[in-house]
């Protein structure tokens, strides 16, 4: 094996791993710095692939200025052209990446030399209102400037005396995070570009997702758009999902490792699509794609009236990662209802709510797995804006596969905010909820309770 580090390809720093003889090339274009990918590159090379790692424009050792979402189509095609012109290339390129790397991959996927795409936890997630805490973390530590700033977010938040969703936060933040606060429009163009590329790509693709990452919905959406897709969705924890608390309602299996799955797919030994069902920790064979159209049933239904108070100064709390273990007491503005296990379903859920408000506000629906010991872990959530006066809304929560054992509960929480994951309520308001219901896909088979 031959390793060449720091090759200049049109001003972009490029590292190369070469096996003996011409080979298909795995190409990763990254904003995160190439050294973190070297162990994975060595594994691909040991399997007989050439590997090319490249810092994207304006990041780490590459020249230029980095602007998230820009330059990747032209630079990606140029990188594939360079690879296929080398004597060690057999003319075939597989594009691989995690997070923003998947964006660079799909931008280059229209090149005729592309023989496959491996997409893990794709950027942008593009499923509505972006979580404030996750977006702040990404822009602070990965999406701004020439180098990453690992660990900067909590340090900056500790010395900045403003709420994280405040419009004046960029003036006191150590790196440029504008526009702020985030909105779905910020990445709309990049999302559209990726989805068009996925739909037009004729090469086979592997889609790896995590239920703990907001990008799970995009993983499933891309797999549905792709021509020849294999999809595996699990419960993996990565830098893109932050860290789960050690006290968590769900056991996250270590295996199968997503990098190992990618290599199995490349060499043709991956045994098909599968999905992890949260709660049971059980992997099931078959596509994670929810059936369409799916039959639904009401898991939770009730009538009010229930009064919620929107208070910007005392928003319902959310910890800045997927394991939300915040207290339920002493905070206004929460309606909670439960469905008892055993319970298993697969796909998106919708919360239907009717009521009246005395001022415009917002409503967040959060689904929580609660153990008999009271440990709570967020499964999925959704948010919508509501007007003043009477209204009826549907809050779509991102898809997930859950299997709650006997004695466990699925908890629906309706709140007027969930700071810092979602913005604080924009202004004081009183919401009177008259009816609410949770519609979920027809439950799958689960083990009955035994007495």
C-alpha positions in Angstrom: 0.0 0.0 0.0 1.3 3.5 -0.9 0.2 6.6 1.0 0.6 10.1 -0.4 -0.4 13.0 1.8 -0.9 16.7 0.9 -1.1 16.5 -2.9 -2.3 19.8 -4.4 -5.2 19.3 -6.8 -6.2 22.7 -8.1 -5.5 24.3 -4.7 -7.3 21.6 -2.8 -5.3 19.4 -0.4 -5.7 15.7 -1.2 -4.5 12.5 0.5 -4.2 9.3 -1.4 -4.1 5.6 -0.4 -3.1 3.3 -3.2 -3.2 -0.5 -3.3 -1.2 -2.5 -5.9 -2.5 -2.1 -9.4 -5.4 -0.1 -10.9 -8.5 0.0 -8.6 -11.9 1.6 -8.1 -11.5 4.7 -6.0 -13.4 5.7 -2.8 -13.6 9.5 -2.8 -14.4 11.6 0.3 -14.5 15.3 0.2 -14.7 16.7 3.7 -14.9 19.9 5.7 -13.9 18.1 8.9 -10.2 17.5 8.1 -8.9 14.4 6.5 -6.8 12.9 9.4 -10.0 11.7 11.2 -10.7 9.6 8.1 -7.3 7.9 7.8 -8.3 4.7 9.7 -11.3 4.3 7.5 -9.2 5.0 4.4 -6.8 2.3 5.5 -9.6 -0.2 5.8 -10.9 0.6 2.3 -7.4 0.3 0.9 -6.9 -3.1 2.6 -10.0 -4.2 0.8 -8.4 -3.3 -2.5 -9.8 0.2 -3.1 -7.8 3.3 -3.9 -8.9 6.1 -1.5 -8.8 9.8 -2.1 -9.5 12.2 0.8 -9.8 15.9 0.0 -10.3 19.0 2.2 -13.1 21.0 0.6 -12.4 24.6 -0.6 -11.5 26.9 2.2 -11.2 24.2 4.9 -8.0 23.1 6.7 -5.2 22.9 4.1 -7.2 23.8 1.0 -7.1 27.3 -0.6 -10.1 29.6 -1.0 -13.1 30.5 1.2 -15.5 28.0 2.6 -19.2 28.7 2.2 -21.5 25.9 3.2 -23.4 24.7 0.2 -21.3 26.4 -2.4 -18.7 25.2 -4.8 -19.2 21.5 -4.3 -20.6 20.6 -7.7 -17.7 22.1 -9.7 -15.1 21.0 -7.2 -16.5 17.5 -6.9 -16.6 17.0 -10.7 -13.1 18.3 -10.9 -12.0 15.8 -8.2 -13.6 12.9 -10.1 -11.9 14.1 -13.3 -8.5 14.1 -11.6 -9.0 10.7 -10.0 -10.0 9.0 -13.3 -7.0 10.6 -15.1 -4.6 8.9 -12.8 -2.8 5.7 -13.9 -3.9 3.9 -10.7 -7.6 4.5 -11.4 -9.8 1.9 -13.2 -12.2 4.7 -14.2 -14.8 4.0 -11.5 -15.4 6.2 -8.4 -17.5 5.6 -5.3 -18.5 8.7 -3.4 -18.6 8.3 0.4 -19.5 10.6 3.3 -21.1 11.5 6.6 -23.0 14.8 7.2 -21.8 17.5 4.9 -19.6 15.0 3.1 -22.7 13.4 1.8 -23.7 16.8 0.3 -20.4 17.0 -1.5 -21.0 13.4 -2.7 -24.4 14.0 -4.1 -23.2 17.2 -5.8 -20.7 15.1 -7.7 -22.9 12.1 -8.3 -23.9 13.2 -11.8 -20.4 12.5 -13.1 -20.4 9.5 -15.5 -17.5 7.8 -13.7 -19.6 7.5 -10.4 -20.3 3.9 -9.7 -21.9 4.2 -6.3 -22.7 6.5 -3.4 -22.6 5.9 0.4 -24.6 8.5 2.3 -24.6 8.6 6.1 -26.7 11.1 8.1 -27.0 13.5 5.2 -26.8 17.3 5.3 -29.0 19.3 5.1 -31.6 17.5 7.1 -34.3 19.7 5.6 -37.4 18.6 7.5 -38.8 22.0 8.6 -37.7 24.0 11.6 -34.1 23.3 12.5 -33.3 22.6 16.2 -31.6 25.7 17.5 -29.1 23.9 19.7 -28.0 21.5 16.9 -27.8 24.2 14.3 -25.7 26.4 16.6 -23.4 23.6 17.3 -22.8 22.7 13.7 -22.3 26.4 12.6 -19.9 27.0 15.5 -17.8 23.9 15.4 -17.9 22.8 11.7 -19.7 25.2 9.4 -17.7 28.4 9.7 -14.1 29.4 8.8 -11.1 27.5 7.8 -10.8 25.0 10.7 -13.1 23.3 13.1 -13.7 24.6 16.6 -14.5 21.4 18.6 -15.9 22.1 22.1 -16.4 25.9 21.4 -20.2 25.9 21.7 -20.6 25.2 25.4 -17.7 27.5 26.2 -19.2 30.4 24.2 -22.7 29.8 25.6 -21.3 29.9 29.2 -20.0 33.5 28.7 -22.7 34.8 26.4 -25.5 36.4 28.4 -28.2 35.9 25.8 -30.6 33.1 25.0 -29.3 31.0 22.2 -32.2 31.8 19.9 -31.8 35.6 20.3 -31.3 37.6 17.1 -28.5 39.6 18.7 -26.5 36.4 19.6 -24.2 36.7 16.5 -22.9 40.0 17.8 -21.5 38.3 20.9 -20.6 34.9 19.4 -16.9 34.1 18.7 -17.6 32.9 15.1 -20.0 34.0 12.4 -23.2 32.1 12.7 -25.4 34.4 10.6 -28.2 34.3 9.5 -29.6 33.8 13.0 -31.9 32.4 14.5 -32.0 29.5 12.0 -34.9 28.8 9.7 -35.8 26.1 7.1 -35.0 28.7 4.3 -31.3 28.8 5.3 -30.6 25.4 3.6 -33.6 25.2 1.2 -31.4 25.7 -2.0 -28.9 23.0 -0.8 -31.7 20.6 0.1 -33.3 21.0 -3.3 -30.0 20.5 -5.1 -29.3 17.3 -3.2 -32.8 15.8 -3.8 -32.6 16.6 -7.5 -29.1 14.9 -7.6 -30.4 11.8 -5.7 -33.4 11.4 -8.1 -31.2 11.8 -11.2 -28.3 9.5 -10.0 -28.4 6.1 -11.7 -25.6 4.5 -9.6 -26.5 2.2 -6.7 -26.5 3.9 -3.3 -26.3 2.9 0.4 -28.2 5.1 2.9 -27.1 4.9 6.6 -29.2 6.8 9.1 -29.6 7.2 12.9 -33.0 7.7 14.6 -31.2 10.0 17.1 -30.2 12.4 14.3 -32.6 14.9 12.7 -31.3 13.6 9.3 -33.1 10.3 9.7 -36.1 11.7 7.7 -33.7 12.8 4.9 -32.1 9.4 4.9 -35.5 7.8 4.3 -36.5 10.5 1.8 -33.3 10.0 -0.2 -33.6 6.2 -0.2 -37.1 6.6 -1.6 -35.9 8.9 -4.4 -32.9 6.9 -5.4 -32.9 4.4 -8.3 -31.2 1.5 -6.6 -31.0 2.0 -2.9 -30.1 0.0 0.2 -31.1 1.6 3.5 -30.0 0.8 7.1 -31.3 2.9 9.9 -30.0 2.4 13.5 -29.4 4.1 16.7 -25.8 5.2 16.2 -24.3 8.0 18.2 -21.9 10.2 16.4 -20.7 13.8 16.5 -23.7 14.7 14.5 -26.1 13.5 17.2 -24.0 14.8 20.1 -23.9 12.5 23.1 -26.6 10.4 24.8 -26.7 10.6 28.6 -25.4 7.5 30.4 -28.9 7.4 31.9 -30.9 6.6 28.8 -34.2 4.7 28.3 -32.8 2.9 25.3 -29.9 0.5 24.9 -27.9 1.5 21.8 -26.2 -1.5 20.3 -22.6 -1.0 19.2 -22.9 -3.4 16.2 -23.2 -3.3 13.3 -20.7 -0.4 12.9 -21.9 1.9 10.1 -18.4 2.1 8.6 -18.2 -1.7 8.5 -21.6 -1.8 6.8 -20.3 0.6 4.2 -17.4 -1.6 3.4 -19.7 -4.7 3.4 -21.9 -2.9 0.8 -18.9 -2.1 -1.3 -17.6 -5.6 -1.4 -21.0 -7.1 -1.9 -21.5 -8.9 1.4 -24.1 -6.7 3.1 -27.1 -8.9 3.7 -29.8 -6.4 2.7 -31.7 -3.4 4.3 -32.6 -3.4 8.0 -33.8 -1.2 10.8 -33.2 -0.9 14.5 -36.4 -0.7 16.6 -35.7 1.6 19.5 -36.7 0.2 22.9 -36.2 -3.4 22.2 -32.8 -2.9 20.7 -33.8 -5.4 18.0 -32.6 -5.3 14.4 -35.2 -6.4 11.9 -34.5 -7.4 8.3 -36.3 -5.4 5.6 -36.4 -1.8 4.5 -36.8 0.9 7.1 -39.0 2.7 4.7 -42.5 3.0 6.2 -45.2 1.5 3.9 -47.1 4.0 1.9 -49.9 4.6 2.3 -49.8 3.4 5.9 -52.8 2.6 7.9 -53.0 4.6 11.1 -54.8 4.5 14.4 -55.2 6.8 17.4 -52.7 5.9 20.1 -53.7 8.8 22.3 -56.9 10.8 22.2 -58.5 13.2 24.7 -60.7 16.3 25.0 -59.9 19.4 26.9 -60.0 22.1 27.7 -56.4 22.3 28.8 -54.7 25.7 29.2 -51.1 26.2 28.2 -49.2 29.3 29.0 -46.5 30.5 26.6 -43.9 32.3 28.6 -40.7 33.4 26.8 -38.9 33.7 30.1 -39.8 30.2 31.3 -39.9 28.0 28.2 -40.2 24.2 28.7 -36.7 22.9 28.9 -34.8 20.5 26.6 -31.3 19.2 27.1 -29.0 19.8 24.1 -28.9 16.2 22.9 -31.4 13.4 22.1 -31.6 12.0 25.7 -33.9 14.6 27.2 -34.0 14.0 30.9 -35.3 17.4 31.9 -37.7 17.7 34.9 -41.5 17.8 34.4 -42.3 20.0 37.4 -42.2 23.7 38.1 -42.3 24.7 34.4 -45.5 26.1 32.8 -46.9 25.2 29.4 -46.9 21.4 29.2 -49.7 18.9 28.4 -48.7 15.3 28.9 -50.5 12.1 27.9 -49.3 8.5 27.7 -49.9 5.2 25.9 -48.8 2.0 27.7 -46.5 -0.7 26.2 -46.2 -3.2 24.8 -46.3 -1.0 21.7 -44.5 -1.1 18.4 -44.9 1.1 15.3 -42.9 2.1 12.3 -43.0 5.5 10.5 -44.1 9.1 11.1 -46.8 10.1 13.6 -49.1 13.1 13.5 -50.5 15.0 16.4 -53.9 16.7 15.7 -54.7 19.6 18.0 -57.6 22.1 18.1 -57.9 25.1 20.3 -57.8 28.8 20.7 -55.0 31.3 21.4 -55.1 35.0 22.5 -51.9 35.7 20.5 -49.8 34.0 17.8 -47.5 31.3 19.2 -46.1 27.9 18.5 -46.8 24.3 19.5 -44.2 21.6 19.9 -45.1 17.9 20.0 -42.5 15.6 21.5 -42.7 11.8 21.8 -40.8 10.4 24.8 -39.9 6.8 25.8 -40.4 6.5 29.5 -39.2 3.5 31.5 -40.9 2.1 34.7 -38.1 3.8 36.6 -39.0 7.2 35.1 -36.0 7.6 32.8 -37.1 9.5 29.7 -35.6 9.7 26.2 -36.9 11.7 23.3 -37.8 9.6 20.3 -39.0 12.3 17.9 -40.6 15.7 17.7 -42.3 18.3 15.5 -43.3 21.9 15.7 -45.8 24.2 14.0 -46.9 27.8 14.3 -50.4 28.7 15.4 -52.4 31.9 14.9 -54.4 33.9 17.4 -58.1 33.0 17.5 -59.4 29.4 16.9 -57.3 26.9 15.0 -56.8 23.3 14.1 -53.3 22.1 13.3 -51.4 18.9 12.5 -47.9 18.5 13.9 -45.9 16.0 11.8 -43.2 14.3 13.8 -40.2 12.7 12.1 -40.4 8.9 11.4 -39.0 6.5 13.9 -39.3 2.7 14.6 -40.1 2.0 18.3 -40.9 -1.1 20.2 -41.8 -0.4 23.8 -41.8 -3.4 26.2 -44.4 -4.1 28.8 -44.4 -1.5 31.6 -42.8 1.2 29.4 -44.8 4.2 28.1 -45.0 6.3 25.0 -45.4 9.9 26.3 -46.8 12.7 24.2 -45.8 16.2 25.4 -47.4 19.3 24.0 -45.5 22.5 24.8 -45.4 26.1 23.6 -41.6 25.8 23.3 -38.7 23.5 24.1 -35.7 25.7 24.5 -32.9 25.4 23.4 -33.9 22.6 21.0 -36.7 24.8 19.7 -37.0 28.6 20.1 -38.7 30.1 23.0 -42.3 31.3 22.5 -42.2 34.5 20.6 -44.4 36.4 23.1 -46.6 35.7 26.0 -49.8 33.8 25.0 -52.5 31.7 26.5 -53.5 28.5 24.5 -56.7 26.7 25.3 -56.5 23.2 23.8 -59.9 21.7 23.3 -59.0 18.4 21.6 -55.8 16.5 20.8 -55.0 13.1 19.3 -51.9 11.2 18.3 -52.2 9.2 15.0 -49.5 6.6 14.5 -48.9 3.9 11.8 -50.9 0.7 12.6 -48.9 -0.9 15.4 -46.6 -3.8 14.5 -46.6 -7.1 16.4 -45.1 -6.8 19.9 -44.7 -9.2 22.7 -47.8 -9.3 25.0 -47.5 -8.5 28.7 -47.2 -11.5 30.9 -48.4 -11.5 34.5 
